[in-house]
């Protein structure tokens, strides 16, 4: 009751500006009360200010990696608390998001195959009818035939190999400590094993981040992917250092960068129409949808507004210690959404999206 008295005024003071009243709050749990207040005060933008429960999730299995990619916080070995998601905490989180989730990317800041419980996570999600996806460097060890069989029969839906090059020199410039021969052998073995077992999944693909040092290996990589029997997707590496920019960074409409048609099949989760159709300022070239349509969960349960931030400054809540509604409909999430939907004028919301290093915080024009 003390928690509720801090969140809500007395019953006589519960009339809102829109004429609605919040009743029987004392009979609700803190999470239910937060959701009730949110619904009552934000009915004018049902998808923007009162978003539906997300169907897409990022759940990081651990922020440790065997590679040292220079633009990744894990590769940089920044002084952050590091660890792996364990079965117990996974079950707690899955119990809270499972009723809403349709698709979970079990990745963010680490190599998923380093987590010893990875196959258990795949299996649990499949039993709930939740599709799963990982990106992997595939350079952690040479897979045996038995290991390949265990992976392709585990329930995983999508595995994309992060392979930024067609030669060891071009590949390892960014994937530092990576072994291209190992990566290609593992990818081929997974494809062969899946097909030999007559399985429809997992979908196997090759993700290639273009930079200055591999920009001339695109045709070779395309031929290699075709030989292995997988599809390839070329994207631009987000370059902190401008000396890494490729010739394609100045031609974003180049045919090489066209998103393959299979991507829509692999990632079928769409966005609410009212989000997509919101008018943007003519000078604004990008928009962030993640706080409205997805949830990003760290290995320790911490929740973040998007998949590119890390550290306590960006923390919106914790799904191990808090209920789902308490986080999703909470003040910190609300402030971040309010910041992102007010395009153009200077912002006043106390939002992690405004107060920290996201480039979108400079969007006021």
N, C-alpha and C positions, 0 to 999 in steps of 0.2 A: 504494500500500500504506500510506503514511503516513496518508492520509485514512481508510482503513478501520480502522486501529488506533485512531483517535480515536473512531470511531463504535461499534465493537464490542470487547468484551474478548477475551482469548485463548480458543481453542477449549475449553480445560478449564473455563472460567468461563461457558459459554454456556447453562447450564441455566436455564430461566425458572421463575417462580413457579408456572405452570400445568403444569410437568412437561415441556414441550416443549423441544427443543434447536434451536439455529440452527447448521447445519452448512455447511461449504464456503463460508463467507463470503468467504474470500480469492480464490475463483474468480469472484466476482461483481463487477460494476461498482458504484460507490458508489450509484447510483440503484436498482439491483436489490437491493442489500443493505439499503438503507433500507426498501424495500417488503417484503422478506422478514421483517425484524424486526417491521414493523408488522403484517403478517398473523399472525405467530406469537404476538404479545402481545395482539391485539385481536380474537379470534375470537368473543367473547361477544356483541358488538353489531355484526353485519356491515355494517349500513347507517349506524350512528351513529358508532362509534369506528373502524370500518374501512370508510369509505364507498366505494361503487362509483365508478368513473370518472365524472366529470360529463358530461352530454350537452348542457348549456346553458352558453353562454359570453357574457360581455360583453367585447368587444375594442374599445377606444377608438381611433378613427382620428386623434385629435388633440385637445388641450385648448385650442383656440382657437375663438372665435365672433365673429360680426359683431354680435350683440345684447349687451345689458347687463342681463340679468335680475337683479334685486336680491338674490335669495336663492341664487344659484348662485356657486360659487367662481370659475368662469370669468368670469361677469358682474361679480363684485366685483374682478376683476383682482388676485387675491392673488399675492404674490411666490413663484410656483412656476416650476420649469423647464417651458417650454412648447415644443411642437413637434408634428410630424405623423408618423404611422406611414408608413414607406416600403415599397416593394415587397420589398426584400431582407429586412427584419425581419419583414414579414408572412409571407413564405414560410417563414422559420425557425419562426415561431410556429405557422403552419397545419400544417406537417409534424409538429409535436408534439401538436397537439390534434385534427387531422383524423380520426384513427382512432377517436376517442371522440365527436366533436361531431355532434349532430343539428340544433342550432339555435344561431346566433350573432347576437347583437345588436351591430351594429357602431357602437356609440354609448357615451357616458357623459358626458364633460365638454365636448364641443365640437359644432360643427355639421359633420356628416359631409360635406356637399357642398363644404366648403372644401378637402378633401383631393383633390388632382388625380388620385389613383390609385383613387378610389372604385369606378369601374366595373370595373376590373381585379379588385378584391377580390371584388365580387359574382360575377364570372364564374368565378374560381377556386373559390369555395365551391360554386357550382352544379355544376361538373364533378365534385366529390367527393360530391354528393348532400346537401350541408349547406344547410338553409334559413337565410335571412338576413333581418334586419329592421333598419330604422333609424327613429328619430324625427328630424324635420327641422323647422326653423323656416320653411323654404320662402321666406325673405325675403332670400336672398343675391343674387338677380338675377332678372330676368324671363327665363323659359326660352323658347328658340325651339322651333319644331316639331321640328327635327332633334335638338335636345338632349333633348326629351321622348321621342322615339323611341329614342334611345340608352339612356336610363334604363330605360324599360319593357321593353326587350329585353336588358338586361344580365344578367338572372338573379336580381335582387332579388325576394324573396317578399312583403315587407310594408314599406310606407311609411306612417307616421303623421305627419300634420302637427300640429305643436304650435301650436295656435291658441286662445288664451285670451280670446276675446271675439268679439262680432258687430259692434262698432263700433270705429273706430280709437281712440277715447278709452278704451273699456274694455279693448281688446286691448293697447294700448301702455303701459298702466299697469305691467304686469309685463314684457311683451316690449318692453323699451325699445329704441328705434331700429328696431323692426319696422314693416313697411309692409303693412297688412292687404289692400289691393287687390292687391298683388303676390302675397301668399300665396294668396289665393283664386283668382286667375287661374292660378297655377302648378298648384294642386291640380286645378282644372277641366281644364286642358290635359293633365295626366298621365292623368286618367280618360278623357277623350275619345280620346287617342292610344292608350291600351291597348285600348279597346273597338273603335276603328276597325281595329286590327291583329288583332282577334279573339283576344286573349290572355286566358288565365285568371289571370294574375298580372302585376304585383304587386297584392296586396290594398291598397286605399287607404282610409285612415281619418282621422278628425279627433279629436285629443285635446285636451280642454278642461279646464284646471285652474281650478276655481272659487275665487274670492276675493271680498272685499267689493266690489270695484270692477267686477266683471262678473256678479255673482249675478243681476241682473235681465235678463240677455241670453241666458238659457238657451233660452227658446222661440224667439227669433229665430235663434240659432245652429242649433237643430234644423231649422228650416225652410230655412236656407241650405245645410246639409249635404245635405238631401234634394234641393234644387234642383241641387246640384253632382253628386249621385249617389254619395255616400259615406256610410259609417256614422260615428256620433259616439259618443264615450265621455267622460262627465263624471266627473271625479275632483276630490278636494279638494287645493288647493295646500297644501303643507307650509309653514306660516307661522312664520318666526322672530319676526316682529313681530305681536303679538296684534291690532293695529289692522287687520290684513289679513284677519282671520277673517270668513268669510261666515256668513249665517244657517244654512247647511247644515252648517257645522262642528259645530254643536250637535245636529244630527239626522242622524247617520251612517247611519241606516236609511231615510232618505228615498228614495222610488222613483227620484228623479233619479240617485242614486248607485249604483243597482243595476248590477252588472257585466253588460254586454251578452253575449248568448249567443255572439256571434262571437269573443269574446276567447279562449275555450277552443279554437276552431278555429285561430286565428292563432298562439297560443302553446300547442302541444299537449304540452309537456314536463311530465310529472307528477313527484311526489315519491315516494320509497320509502315503503311503507306503515308501516314501523317508525318513520320520522321523524314522519309525520302522527299516529300513534297514541300517541306518547310522552305520558305523563301530565304535565300542567303544573299549577303552583300555581293555586288557585282565584282568586287576585288578580292573576294575570299575564294581561294582555290581548293580548300579542303574542309572537311567537317569530320568531327569525331562522333561516331554513333555508339561507341562501346558502353558508356555509362547508362544508355537507354535500353540496350538490346542484349547485353552479355554480362557475365560476371567473371572476374579474374581472381583466382584463388591461389595463394602461395602455398608452398609445401607445409607450412606451419599453421595454415588456416586463415592467415591474414588476407583481407580482400582489398583489391586496388581498383581504381577507376578505369585503367586500361592496361594493355599488355607490355607497354614500353617503360613503365616506371617501377621503382623498387625502393625499399627503405621505409622506415616508420613515418616519414613526413607525408607519404601518400596513403597511408593506411586508412581505410574507411570502416573497418570492423574486423571481426574474426568469426568464422563459421564453426569453429570448434567450441568456442565459449559462448556464442550468441545464437539466437534463433535467426532463421533466414529473413523473416519479415523485418526484424529489428534492424538488420543491416541494409537490406534492399530499399526499404522505405524510410531509412534513417536520415538525419539532418545532413550528414556529410555527403551522402549520395545525392540528396536533393540539391545541395548547394552546387555540386559539380554539374548537374544537369542544367540548373538555372544559368550557370555561367556559359555553358556551351550553346544554349538556345537564344541568348541575347546577343546576336551578332551585330557588330558595328560600334555601339557606344562603349565607353569605358565601363568596366565591370565593378560591382560593389559586393558581390557575394563572397563570403569567406569560404572559398573553395580550394581544395588542393590543386585543381586544374589551373586556377588563377595564380596561386601563391608560389608554385614551384616552377620547375624548368620546362614544362611542356611548351613547345613552340606555338601552340594555339593561343597561349595567353597573350601573345602579341597581336592578336587579330583585331583589336579595337582600332578603328580607322578614323 
